[in-house]
Amino acid sequence: MRLHIQHEDGSVQVFDFREQNVCLGRAKECEVQFDSARYPKVSSIHAELKFDDDGWRLIHHSRSNQTLINGAPVESMQRVKSGDTIRLGYTGPMIQVVSFSESDSTPAGTLLAAQVPKILQQLHPLETFDAAEGGLIGRNPEVAVFCLDHPHVSRAHAQLARSGQQIWIEDVGSANGTFVNGKQIASRCLLNDGDVIDIGPFSLELRAQRFVSRSRKNNVQLVAERVGLEIRGGGRSEPLRLLNNIDLVLNPGEFACIVGPSGSGKSTLLRLLSGRGEPTAGRTYVNGRDLHQNFGAIKTDLCVIPQALTLHETLTVEQTLLFTAALRLPPDLQQSELKQAVNAILQTVGLETRRDVRISQLSGGQLKRVGLGTELISDPSLLFLDEVTSGLDEQADQEMMQLFERLAASGKTLVCVTHNLAHVSDHCDLILVLTVGGHLAFFGSPAEAIEYFKVSRLADIYPALGKRKAEAWESRFLTSQYFRRYVVDRKPALQKRDSELRTGQYTYRASVSIGLRQFATIFRRTAAIWRADLPAVATLIGQPLLVGLLLCLVFGQFADLSEKLVPERLATTRNLLFLLSVSCFWLGCNSSVKELVQERMIYHRERNFNLNLEAYLGAKVLFFAGLSFAQSVLLGAITLAWFDPPGDNLAMLGTLCLLSVTGSLLGQAISASAKSEETAIAIVPVVVIPQIILGGVVASLSVLPLWIAKATTTVFWGQKAVEGCLQTSERIASDFEPAQFTTYVVIFVHAMVFLTIAWIGTRRATTG
């Protein structure tokens, strides 16, 4: 048997064996022994090649890492054939089975360089298939001609069609979209040779009417090339540099920590690497493709877990993950499949026994695990962790680092910003050290960092950085062996620059079915949150009951007024209806004013994945419209039934409901525009009190106040509409008597204005 083993530096070793058992690992007794410093994730006895009557087979032994044949994990045993590629772990050495024939004269273990072709000409194993005949691309092997197995791929995702010598592609209502050269398409798109199509984590490049397929699933390389950031303005004559020419290369399955003193730019670098911010210098590449130019196509393969997690405290752990799964996974998945995915995540993050516990009852470490689980539900391959272990005790910190290490062992690439260095050496593969001013001081393994800075432990790096200027540390590293080893020698030949790809003006419209699915999920989640919050439900019911009771006590029954003088009776009736109008408007505004602002961080995370803005806002609008409607029905029914004013009481009740729904839209407009919950709550009296002053009942309105009331005051028009439902004899005449239909039209216009403000505020909060 002849084996070619390719190392990271490009060198290839040739091994010839006549034995019928060949062990692969770090142990001395292994026929193929790997250096533990170079390959720490290779087990002592990782795998074994064994010959029997049926030929050669590969037996997997490692308990801590995978063994792969041609990119697919080996469960226990698998037959091997000439030409197969074996990999010990996702980041371990590549072993190619060259032949099973008698060996030649090359001595075993000979190192070759250019003489032996590299096992991998690309970062990823390549698959090709014929595009000329067309067919359906999707996840379902029963209907898809080209099957791509991943949860980001819909069962029926895109359709290829041929017309003469032309090849067309069209998205068929997929959950996550189809991208051509980084742009999401809405209609049929003509493909040219060299175009790159992204479907889920798969990149398909068209070459001579054949697609060359690469997968990013647990197979992501992240490259930063001279990344820098400077900001201008703020009264400065010169721009302020936050990051200076940062270089790094992370291969699939590597876990890297970004460390450095406060103000060195760690979180800023993470934001740029994750595509959430754009550098002013340099570029970031994911598998050789510019991240920022292809962010829409690549974003579902990565996730960012922030330091400050926002979760719905009244939901249980399982509910939180189920709602996230319903939003992020394809809508063609059954509920049983969603639960299966959630069960797998619960097992991964170690929360199986806490599935029915409310978020509010979890410890800090468990909260971090739930937050991580919400991102893992969509199976990202590149994870960015922004000080997620901050505030945890030492045991919880170690458990989180162990969890990150296991994720890296499964092939995921992890980048973690951390201040706590206690467990970095034990669990991460690489560390990137930043110093003051965002200069790169070191990039390499933790053990090499200790040697490089001449310290006894990683925590001593911080005081060591103060012994030299930041520029001196940067210059020293750029001329060191570590820069060459971990950056220069590992940097791949990038794919063709995105500027060389054909670009087009593609637009995308989210599938109606996807939007409806997201709408229903958000509505159900909001309802579940409110159902679980009993004090909030009691408050919602108690508010209209209390207001109605007070109005009944103060105004009595209409029969009590019949004996009074007509002007007094009419004024009392008018005052009652005015207070009802103001109360309903306030109830609607008050119930919804915190909703959007308190969910903003959650919405950002979901929006960054694939949440449709209109589906989200529509679900909130409908839920709180229903809530406000119910409150106004309760208040109006109690008060009108008790007082029984002469007129069309049903029309009055409908008008009060319309006012309450309009108030809920105003509340959401405030919530979408406010910076915090406190600000939103403080704005409510600012907008409700003018409704009272300009309502036209407390005081008569002269020309200018009347003009302002007509233009801006919803309650003014609501009062006119409610009074219009009274018998003519029970109305107080005024100089301004609009038609009943006009009052409803104006209230509707106000509602649409509030809805538009809510939409703009939600959209601006996302992009800003």
BAVO-39886 format. One line per field, with one value per residue (C-alpha): residue number from 1; x, y, z. Coordinates in steps of 0.25 Angstrom, whole numbers, plus 2048, in hexadecimal, padded with zeros to 3 digits. Layout:
k: NUM, ...
x: X, ...
y: Y, ...
z: Z, ...
This chain:
k: 1, 2, 3, 4, 5, 6, 7, 8, 9, 10, 11, 12, 13, 14, 15, 16, 17, 18, 19, 20, 21, 22, 23, 24, 25, 26, 27, 28, 29, 30, 31, 32, 33, 34, 35, 36, 37, 38, 39, 40, 41, 42, 43, 44, 45, 46, 47, 48, 49, 50, 51, 52, 53, 54, 55, 56, 57, 58, 59, 60, 61, 62, 63, 64, 65, 66, 67, 68, 69, 70, 71, 72, 73, 74, 75, 76, 77, 78, 79, 80, 81, 82, 83, 84, 85, 86, 87, 88, 89, 90, 91, 92, 93, 94, 95, 96, 97, 98, 99, 100, 101, 102, 103, 104, 105, 106, 107, 108, 109, 110, 111, 112, 113, 114, 115, 116, 117, 118, 119, 120, 121, 122, 123, 124, 125, 126, 127, 128, 129, 130, 131, 132, 133, 134, 135, 136, 137, 138, 139, 140, 141, 142, 143, 144, 145, 146, 147, 148, 149, 150, 151, 152, 153, 154, 155, 156, 157, 158, 159, 160, 161, 162, 163, 164, 165, 166, 167, 168, 169, 170, 171, 172, 173, 174, 175, 176, 177, 178, 179, 180, 181, 182, 183, 184, 185, 186, 187, 188, 189, 190, 191, 192, 193, 194, 195, 196, 197, 198, 199, 200, 201, 202, 203, 204, 205, 206, 207, 208, 209, 210, 211, 212, 213, 214, 215, 216, 217, 218, 219, 220, 221, 222, 223, 224, 225, 226, 227, 228, 229, 230, 231, 232, 233, 234, 235, 236, 237, 238, 239, 240, 241, 242, 243, 244, 245, 246, 247, 248, 249, 250, 251, 252, 253, 254, 255, 256, 257, 258, 259, 260, 261, 262, 263, 264, 265, 266, 267, 268, 269, 270, 271, 272, 273, 274, 275, 276, 277, 278, 279, 280, 281, 282, 283, 284, 285, 286, 287, 288, 289, 290, 291, 292, 293, 294, 295, 296, 297, 298, 299, 300, 301, 302, 303, 304, 305, 306, 307, 308, 309, 310, 311, 312, 313, 314, 315, 316, 317, 318, 319, 320, 321, 322, 323, 324, 325, 326, 327, 328, 329, 330, 331, 332, 333, 334, 335, 336, 337, 338, 339, 340, 341, 342, 343, 344, 345, 346, 347, 348, 349, 350, 351, 352, 353, 354, 355, 356, 357, 358, 359, 360, 361, 362, 363, 364, 365, 366, 367, 368, 369, 370, 371, 372, 373, 374, 375, 376, 377, 378, 379, 380, 381, 382, 383, 384, 385, 386, 387, 388, 389, 390, 391, 392, 393, 394, 395, 396, 397, 398, 399, 400, 401, 402, 403, 404, 405, 406, 407, 408, 409, 410, 411, 412, 413, 414, 415, 416, 417, 418, 419, 420, 421, 422, 423, 424, 425, 426, 427, 428, 429, 430, 431, 432, 433, 434, 435, 436, 437, 438, 439, 440, 441, 442, 443, 444, 445, 446, 447, 448, 449, 450, 451, 452, 453, 454, 455, 456, 457, 458, 459, 460, 461, 462, 463, 464, 465, 466, 467, 468, 469, 470, 471, 472, 473, 474, 475, 476, 477, 478, 479, 480, 481, 482, 483, 484, 485, 486, 487, 488, 489, 490, 491, 492, 493, 494, 495, 496, 497, 498, 499, 500, 501, 502, 503, 504, 505, 506, 507, 508, 509, 510, 511, 512, 513, 514, 515, 516, 517, 518, 519, 520, 521, 522, 523, 524, 525, 526, 527, 528, 529, 530, 531, 532, 533, 534, 535, 536, 537, 538, 539, 540, 541, 542, 543, 544, 545, 546, 547, 548, 549, 550, 551, 552, 553, 554, 555, 556, 557, 558, 559, 560, 561, 562, 563, 564, 565, 566, 567, 568, 569, 570, 571, 572, 573, 574, 575, 576, 577, 578, 579, 580, 581, 582, 583, 584, 585, 586, 587, 588, 589, 590, 591, 592, 593, 594, 595, 596, 597, 598, 599, 600, 601, 602, 603, 604, 605, 606, 607, 608, 609, 610, 611, 612, 613, 614, 615, 616, 617, 618, 619, 620, 621, 622, 623, 624, 625, 626, 627, 628, 629, 630, 631, 632, 633, 634, 635, 636, 637, 638, 639, 640, 641, 642, 643, 644, 645, 646, 647, 648, 649, 650, 651, 652, 653, 654, 655, 656, 657, 658, 659, 660, 661, 662, 663, 664, 665, 666, 667, 668, 669, 670, 671, 672, 673, 674, 675, 676, 677, 678, 679, 680, 681, 682, 683, 684, 685, 686, 687, 688, 689, 690, 691, 692, 693, 694, 695, 696, 697, 698, 699, 700, 701, 702, 703, 704, 705, 706, 707, 708, 709, 710, 711, 712, 713, 714, 715, 716, 717, 718, 719, 720, 721, 722, 723, 724, 725, 726, 727, 728, 729, 730, 731, 732, 733, 734, 735, 736, 737, 738, 739, 740, 741, 742, 743, 744, 745, 746, 747, 748, 749, 750, 751, 752, 753, 754, 755, 756, 757, 758, 759, 760, 761, 762, 763, 764, 765, 766, 767, 768
x: 800, 805, 800, 803, 801, 800, 804, 7FF, 80C, 80A, 814, 810, 815, 815, 813, 814, 80F, 80E, 807, 7F9, 7F6, 7FA, 7F7, 7F6, 7F8, 801, 805, 813, 80E, 807, 80C, 809, 80C, 808, 80F, 806, 80A, 807, 7FA, 7F5, 7E7, 7EC, 7E9, 7F4, 7EE, 7E4, 7E1, 7E6, 7E7, 7E5, 7E5, 7DC, 7D6, 7CD, 7D9, 7DD, 7D4, 7D5, 7D2, 7CF, 7D4, 7D5, 7CA, 7CD, 7CE, 7C9, 7CF, 7CB, 7CB, 7C9, 7C4, 7B9, 7BB, 7BD, 7B4, 7BC, 7C1, 7C1, 7C8, 7D2, 7D7, 7E2, 7E1, 7D9, 7DD, 7DE, 7DE, 7E0, 7D7, 7D2, 7DF, 7E9, 7F2, 7ED, 7F0, 7EE, 7EE, 7F6, 7F6, 7F6, 801, 80F, 817, 822, 830, 82C, 830, 824, 822, 829, 825, 821, 81E, 81B, 81E, 811, 804, 7FC, 7F1, 7E8, 7E8, 7DD, 7DA, 7CD, 7CB, 7C5, 7B8, 7B3, 7A6, 7A0, 798, 794, 788, 782, 77A, 775, 780, 77B, 77C, 772, 779, 76C, 769, 776, 77F, 78B, 78A, 790, 78E, 78E, 783, 786, 782, 773, 76D, 76A, 774, 777, 774, 77F, 77A, 780, 77C, 785, 793, 78E, 78D, 783, 781, 774, 771, 765, 761, 76C, 76D, 77B, 77C, 785, 791, 798, 7A6, 7A2, 795, 787, 77E, 76F, 76C, 773, 781, 78A, 797, 7A5, 7B1, 7B9, 7AC, 7AB, 79E, 79C, 791, 793, 7A1, 7A4, 7AB, 7A9, 7B2, 7AE, 7B9, 7B6, 7A8, 7AC, 7AB, 7B7, 7B1, 7B8, 7B2, 7B4, 7AD, 7B7, 7C2, 7C4, 7D1, 7D2, 7DD, 7DF, 7E8, 7EE, 7E1, 7E1, 7D6, 7D7, 7CC, 7CB, 7C4, 7C1, 7CA, 7D6, 7E0, 7E5, 7DE, 7DE, 7E3, 7DC, 7E3, 7F0, 7F3, 7EE, 7F1, 7EC, 7E9, 7DF, 7DD, 7D0, 7CF, 7D8, 7D5, 7DC, 7DB, 7DD, 7E4, 7EA, 7E8, 7DC, 7DA, 7E3, 7D8, 7D4, 7C5, 7C7, 7CF, 7C5, 7BA, 7C2, 7C6, 7B7, 7B3, 7AB, 7B4, 7BC, 7CB, 7D1, 7DD, 7E0, 7D5, 7D0, 7CE, 7C6, 7CB, 7D2, 7C5, 7C4, 7BB, 7B5, 7B2, 7AC, 7A6, 798, 79C, 7A5, 79E, 796, 7A3, 7A8, 7A2, 7A6, 7A3, 7A4, 7A8, 79B, 790, 782, 778, 769, 769, 75B, 75E, 764, 771, 76A, 760, 76B, 772, 766, 761, 76F, 76F, 762, 767, 775, 773, 76C, 75D, 75B, 760, 756, 754, 75A, 766, 767, 766, 771, 77A, 777, 77A, 788, 78B, 787, 791, 79C, 79B, 798, 78A, 782, 77D, 77A, 771, 764, 76B, 767, 772, 771, 774, 782, 790, 799, 7A0, 794, 78F, 79B, 799, 78B, 790, 79A, 78F, 786, 792, 796, 787, 78A, 798, 7A1, 7B0, 7B6, 7B4, 7B8, 7B7, 7B8, 7BC, 7B1, 7B8, 7B9, 7B3, 7B3, 7BA, 7C6, 7BF, 7B4, 7BF, 7C7, 7BA, 7B7, 7C6, 7C4, 7B7, 7BE, 7C9, 7BF, 7B9, 7C6, 7C9, 7BC, 7C2, 7BD, 7C6, 7C5, 7CA, 7C9, 7CC, 7CF, 7D5, 7D6, 7E3, 7E2, 7DD, 7E2, 7EF, 7E7, 7DC, 7DF, 7E8, 7ED, 7ED, 7EE, 7F4, 7F0, 7F7, 7F4, 7EF, 7EB, 7F8, 7FB, 805, 804, 7FC, 800, 7FD, 7FC, 808, 810, 80A, 810, 81E, 81D, 81A, 823, 819, 815, 806, 7FD, 7F7, 805, 804, 7FD, 808, 812, 80B, 80E, 81D, 81D, 816, 80A, 811, 81E, 815, 80F, 81C, 822, 817, 817, 825, 823, 822, 814, 80F, 815, 810, 802, 7FF, 807, 809, 7FA, 7F4, 7ED, 7ED, 7E0, 7D5, 7D3, 7D0, 7C2, 7C5, 7C8, 7BA, 7AF, 7A6, 798, 78C, 785, 779, 772, 764, 762, 759, 74B, 74A, 757, 752, 745, 74D, 755, 749, 742, 74E, 750, 742, 742, 74E, 749, 73C, 744, 74C, 740, 739, 745, 745, 739, 73C, 73C, 72F, 728, 72C, 727, 719, 719, 71C, 70F, 707, 70C, 70A, 6FC, 6F8, 6FD, 6F5, 6E9, 6EA, 6ED, 6E2, 6D7, 6CC, 6C6, 6B9, 6BF, 6C2, 6B4, 6AF, 6BA, 6BA, 6BD, 6CA, 6CF, 6CB, 6D1, 6DE, 6DF, 6DC, 6E7, 6F1, 6EF, 6F1, 6FD, 703, 700, 707, 713, 713, 712, 71D, 726, 724, 728, 734, 739, 738, 741, 74B, 756, 755, 75E, 769, 76A, 76B, 775, 781, 779, 774, 782, 786, 77B, 77B, 78A, 786, 77A, 76E, 765, 762, 754, 751, 756, 750, 743, 742, 744, 73A, 72F, 732, 731, 726, 71E, 723, 71E, 711, 70E, 711, 709, 6FD, 6FE, 6FF, 6F4, 6EB, 6EB, 6E9, 6DF, 6D7, 6D6, 6D4, 6CC, 6CD, 6C2, 6C8, 6CF, 6D7, 6DC, 6E2, 6E8, 6EF, 6F4, 6FA, 700, 707, 70C, 712, 719, 71F, 724, 72A, 731, 737, 73C, 742, 74A, 74E, 754, 75A, 761, 767, 76B, 779, 775, 768, 769, 769, 75D, 755, 759, 754, 746, 741, 747, 73E, 732, 730, 72F, 724, 71D, 720, 71D, 711, 707, 700, 708, 709, 703, 70D, 710, 716, 724, 722, 716, 71F, 729, 71F, 719, 727, 72D, 723, 71D, 714, 70E, 709, 705, 6FD, 6F6, 6F3, 6EE, 6E5, 6E0, 6DA, 6D1, 6C3, 6C3, 6BB, 6C6, 6D2, 6D8, 6D9, 6E6, 6EC, 6F3, 6EA, 6F1, 6EA, 6EA, 6F1, 6FC, 6FF, 702, 70B, 713, 715, 719, 723, 729, 72A, 732, 73B, 73E, 740, 74A, 752, 753, 758, 762, 767, 768, 770, 779, 77C, 780, 789, 78F
y: 800, 80E, 81A, 829, 832, 841, 84B, 859, 85F, 858, 84D, 83E, 832, 824, 817, 809, 7FD, 7EF, 7EC, 7E9, 7F2, 801, 809, 818, 821, 828, 81C, 816, 809, 80F, 80B, 81A, 823, 831, 83C, 840, 84E, 84F, 848, 849, 844, 837, 82C, 822, 817, 81F, 815, 808, 802, 7F3, 7E9, 7DD, 7D4, 7DF, 7E9, 7F5, 7FC, 808, 806, 813, 812, 821, 825, 834, 836, 832, 82A, 82D, 826, 830, 83A, 831, 82C, 81E, 818, 80B, 804, 807, 801, 809, 809, 80E, 81E, 820, 82B, 829, 834, 833, 83D, 849, 850, 844, 83F, 83A, 82C, 828, 819, 818, 80A, 7FC, 7F6, 7F3, 7FF, 805, 809, 816, 814, 815, 823, 82A, 839, 83E, 84C, 850, 842, 83C, 843, 849, 841, 84D, 857, 85F, 861, 858, 84A, 84D, 846, 849, 846, 849, 856, 854, 84C, 854, 84F, 853, 856, 853, 84B, 841, 835, 830, 83C, 844, 840, 847, 844, 84D, 848, 853, 85A, 867, 861, 85F, 852, 859, 865, 869, 864, 863, 864, 863, 86B, 869, 86B, 874, 86F, 876, 875, 879, 879, 871, 877, 873, 877, 87D, 881, 87E, 887, 88A, 890, 895, 89B, 895, 893, 895, 88F, 886, 88A, 886, 880, 882, 87A, 87D, 882, 87D, 879, 878, 86F, 86D, 86A, 865, 86D, 868, 86E, 86C, 867, 862, 85E, 857, 85B, 85A, 859, 85D, 85C, 865, 85C, 85B, 85E, 86D, 874, 883, 88C, 89B, 8A2, 8AF, 8B3, 8C1, 8CB, 8DA, 8E4, 8F2, 8FE, 901, 90E, 906, 90C, 8FE, 8F1, 8E8, 8DA, 8CF, 8C3, 8C2, 8B8, 8AB, 89E, 890, 883, 879, 86C, 863, 85D, 867, 86F, 87C, 886, 895, 89B, 8A9, 8B4, 8BD, 8C6, 8BE, 8BB, 8AD, 8AE, 8B8, 8AE, 8A3, 8AC, 8AE, 89F, 89B, 8A5, 8AE, 8B9, 8BD, 8C0, 8CC, 8C4, 8B6, 8AB, 89E, 891, 885, 879, 883, 88C, 89A, 89A, 8A8, 8A6, 899, 89B, 898, 88A, 887, 88C, 880, 878, 881, 887, 891, 88E, 89B, 89E, 8A3, 899, 89D, 891, 890, 88E, 888, 87D, 86F, 86B, 861, 86C, 876, 86C, 867, 875, 878, 86B, 86E, 87C, 877, 869, 866, 867, 85A, 853, 84C, 84F, 842, 846, 853, 84C, 842, 84E, 854, 847, 847, 855, 852, 847, 84F, 85A, 851, 856, 849, 849, 858, 858, 85C, 866, 875, 87E, 887, 87B, 877, 87A, 883, 878, 871, 87E, 87F, 870, 873, 87F, 877, 86C, 876, 879, 86A, 866, 86B, 863, 86F, 86B, 878, 87D, 88B, 88B, 899, 898, 88D, 888, 896, 896, 887, 880, 877, 86A, 870, 876, 869, 862, 86C, 86B, 85C, 85D, 867, 85C, 851, 85A, 85D, 84E, 84C, 854, 862, 86E, 877, 885, 889, 896, 894, 89B, 88E, 887, 87C, 871, 876, 86D, 861, 862, 86B, 869, 877, 885, 892, 89D, 8AC, 8B7, 8C6, 8CD, 8C0, 8BB, 8AC, 8A7, 898, 88D, 87E, 873, 876, 86F, 877, 884, 881, 87E, 88A, 894, 88D, 88B, 87F, 880, 887, 891, 897, 89B, 8A8, 8AE, 8A9, 8B1, 8BE, 8BC, 8C0, 8CA, 8C4, 8C6, 8BF, 8B3, 8B3, 8B4, 8A9, 8A0, 8A2, 89E, 892, 883, 883, 88D, 884, 877, 87C, 886, 886, 877, 874, 87F, 879, 87D, 885, 882, 88C, 89A, 89D, 8A9, 89F, 898, 89C, 8A6, 8A8, 8B0, 8A6, 8A8, 89F, 89D, 894, 889, 88B, 87D, 880, 88D, 887, 87C, 887, 88F, 884, 880, 88E, 88F, 882, 885, 893, 88C, 882, 88D, 894, 887, 884, 892, 891, 89F, 8A5, 89E, 8A2, 8B1, 8B0, 8AB, 8B4, 8C1, 8C2, 8BC, 8C7, 8D2, 8CD, 8CC, 8DA, 8E0, 8D8, 8DE, 8EC, 8ED, 8E4, 8E0, 8E8, 8E7, 8EF, 8FA, 8FB, 903, 90D, 919, 916, 91E, 917, 909, 90B, 910, 904, 8FB, 901, 901, 8F2, 8EF, 8F7, 8F0, 8E3, 8E7, 8EC, 8DF, 8D6, 8DD, 8DD, 8CE, 8CB, 8D4, 8CF, 8C0, 8C0, 8CB, 8C2, 8B7, 8BA, 8C1, 8B6, 8AC, 8B4, 8AB, 89E, 8A4, 8A8, 89A, 894, 89F, 89C, 88E, 88F, 895, 89D, 8AB, 8AC, 89E, 8A2, 8B0, 8AA, 89F, 8AA, 8B3, 8A8, 8A3, 8B1, 8B5, 8A9, 8AC, 8BA, 8B6, 8AD, 8B7, 8C2, 8B8, 8B5, 8C3, 8C8, 8BC, 8BF, 8CE, 8CF, 8C4, 8CB, 8D9, 8D5, 8E3, 8E5, 8E1, 8D6, 8CF, 8C5, 8CF, 8D6, 8CA, 8C8, 8D6, 8D4, 8C7, 8CF, 8D9, 8CF, 8C8, 8D5, 8D7, 8CA, 8CE, 8DB, 8D3, 8CB, 8D7, 8DD, 8CF, 8CE, 8DC, 8DC, 8D8, 8D1, 8CC, 8D8, 8E2, 8DB, 8DB, 8EA, 8EE, 8E8, 8F4, 8FE, 8F8, 8F5, 902, 90B, 901, 906, 915, 915, 90B, 917, 914, 919, 927, 92C, 92E, 93B, 93B, 937, 92C, 927, 926, 91E, 915, 912, 90E, 907, 903, 8F5, 8F6, 903, 8FB, 8EF, 8F8, 8FE, 8F0, 8EB, 8F7, 8F4, 8E7, 8EF, 8F3, 901, 906, 902, 909, 916, 91F, 924, 92C, 920, 914, 90A, 8FF, 8F2, 8EB, 8F6, 8F4, 8E5, 8E8, 8F2, 8E8, 8DD, 8E7, 8EA, 8DB, 8D9, 8E5, 8DE, 8D1, 8D7, 8DD, 8D0, 8C9, 8D4, 8D4, 8C5, 8C5, 8D0, 8C9, 8BD, 8C4, 8CE
z: 800, 7FD, 804, 802, 80E, 80B, 816, 818, 813, 805, 807, 804, 80B, 803, 80C, 806, 80E, 80C, 81A, 81A, 826, 826, 832, 831, 83D, 847, 84E, 84C, 848, 83C, 82F, 82A, 836, 837, 83F, 84B, 84B, 83C, 83D, 84B, 847, 841, 84B, 850, 848, 83F, 834, 82E, 820, 820, 815, 814, 809, 804, 803, 80B, 815, 81E, 82D, 835, 843, 848, 853, 852, 843, 836, 82B, 81D, 80F, 804, 80D, 814, 822, 825, 82F, 833, 826, 818, 80B, 804, 7F6, 7EE, 7ED, 7FA, 803, 812, 81C, 82B, 830, 829, 82A, 82B, 820, 812, 80E, 800, 7FD, 7F0, 7ED, 7F3, 7EA, 7ED, 7F2, 7E9, 7EE, 7F5, 803, 80D, 813, 808, 808, 7FA, 7F6, 7E8, 7E3, 7E8, 7E5, 7F1, 7F6, 7F6, 7EB, 7F2, 800, 7FE, 7F8, 7EA, 7E4, 7D6, 7CF, 7C2, 7C1, 7B2, 7B4, 7BF, 7CB, 7D9, 7E3, 7F2, 7FE, 7FB, 7F4, 7EF, 7E6, 7E5, 7D9, 7E0, 7EF, 7F9, 807, 811, 81A, 813, 806, 803, 7FE, 7F1, 7F0, 7E2, 7D4, 7C9, 7BB, 7AD, 7A1, 795, 79A, 7A5, 7B4, 7BD, 7CC, 7D4, 7E2, 7E5, 7F2, 7FB, 80A, 809, 7FA, 7EE, 7EB, 7DE, 7E0, 7EE, 7EA, 7EE, 7E2, 7E1, 7D3, 7C8, 7C6, 7BA, 7BE, 7B8, 7B9, 7C5, 7CD, 7DC, 7E1, 7F0, 7F6, 805, 808, 7FA, 7F0, 7E1, 7D7, 7C8, 7BF, 7B1, 7B5, 7C1, 7CF, 7D9, 7E7, 7F4, 802, 80D, 817, 823, 818, 819, 818, 81D, 818, 81C, 812, 818, 81E, 824, 829, 82B, 82F, 82B, 831, 840, 83F, 83B, 831, 82E, 82D, 839, 836, 83E, 837, 82F, 824, 82B, 824, 828, 822, 829, 823, 825, 833, 839, 846, 847, 853, 851, 85D, 861, 86B, 86B, 860, 856, 84C, 84F, 84E, 842, 83B, 83E, 838, 82B, 82A, 82B, 820, 82A, 827, 81B, 81C, 816, 812, 80E, 80C, 813, 80B, 80E, 806, 7FC, 7FA, 7FF, 80B, 809, 7FA, 7FC, 80A, 806, 800, 80C, 818, 81C, 81D, 828, 835, 840, 84F, 856, 865, 869, 865, 864, 865, 868, 877, 878, 86E, 871, 86C, 862, 85E, 85B, 852, 84B, 847, 842, 83A, 834, 82F, 82A, 825, 818, 819, 812, 81F, 827, 836, 83A, 832, 839, 846, 842, 83E, 84C, 853, 84C, 850, 85F, 85F, 858, 862, 86E, 872, 870, 87F, 87E, 872, 87A, 883, 880, 87B, 887, 890, 889, 88F, 887, 881, 87C, 876, 86E, 869, 865, 85D, 857, 854, 84D, 843, 841, 83D, 82F, 82F, 82C, 829, 82D, 83B, 841, 850, 856, 865, 867, 874, 87A, 888, 88A, 895, 893, 891, 888, 880, 87E, 87A, 870, 86A, 86A, 862, 858, 857, 854, 849, 843, 843, 83B, 830, 833, 833, 840, 843, 851, 858, 867, 873, 87B, 877, 882, 878, 86B, 86A, 86D, 863, 858, 84C, 849, 84F, 849, 852, 84F, 856, 858, 84B, 845, 841, 83F, 849, 847, 840, 843, 84D, 85C, 85F, 855, 85A, 868, 862, 858, 864, 86D, 878, 881, 87E, 874, 87F, 87F, 871, 874, 87D, 873, 868, 870, 86F, 860, 857, 84F, 842, 847, 84A, 83D, 835, 83D, 83A, 82B, 82A, 833, 830, 836, 82B, 820, 826, 82A, 820, 813, 812, 815, 80C, 800, 7F2, 7F2, 7E8, 7DD, 7E3, 7E3, 7DA, 7CF, 7D1, 7C8, 7D0, 7CE, 7D4, 7DB, 7E4, 7EE, 7F3, 7FF, 7FC, 800, 807, 80E, 813, 818, 81F, 826, 829, 830, 838, 83D, 841, 848, 84F, 854, 859, 860, 867, 86C, 870, 879, 87F, 889, 88F, 882, 87E, 88B, 888, 87A, 880, 88C, 884, 87D, 889, 892, 888, 885, 894, 897, 88B, 890, 89E, 899, 88E, 893, 88A, 87E, 886, 891, 887, 880, 88B, 889, 880, 872, 871, 87D, 878, 86B, 871, 87A, 86F, 867, 872, 874, 866, 865, 871, 86B, 85E, 865, 86E, 862, 85A, 867, 869, 85B, 85C, 869, 867, 85A, 85E, 863, 859, 84E, 856, 860, 855, 84C, 84F, 84D, 840, 83B, 83D, 835, 82B, 828, 825, 81C, 824, 81B, 821, 81C, 822, 82F, 830, 82A, 835, 840, 83A, 839, 847, 84E, 845, 84B, 859, 858, 851, 85D, 867, 861, 85F, 86E, 872, 868, 86B, 87A, 879, 86D, 873, 881, 87B, 86F, 868, 85D, 84F, 848, 853, 84A, 841, 84D, 851, 843, 843, 851, 84C, 840, 849, 851, 846, 840, 84E, 84E, 840, 846, 852, 848, 840, 84D, 851, 843, 844, 853, 857, 864, 86C, 875, 86A, 864, 871, 873, 866, 868, 870, 867, 85B, 863, 86B, 85E, 85A, 866, 865, 856, 857, 856, 862, 86E, 867, 85A, 84F, 848, 83A, 83C, 846, 83E, 832, 83A, 840, 832, 82D, 839, 843, 842, 84E, 848, 83C, 845, 84E, 841, 83D, 84A, 84B, 83D, 843, 84D, 849, 843, 84F, 859, 851, 854, 848, 844, 838, 833, 830, 826, 81F, 827, 81B, 81B, 82A, 827, 81B, 823, 82F, 825, 81E, 82C, 82E, 821, 825, 832, 82B, 821, 82C, 833, 826, 824, 832, 832, 825, 829, 837, 82F, 825, 82F
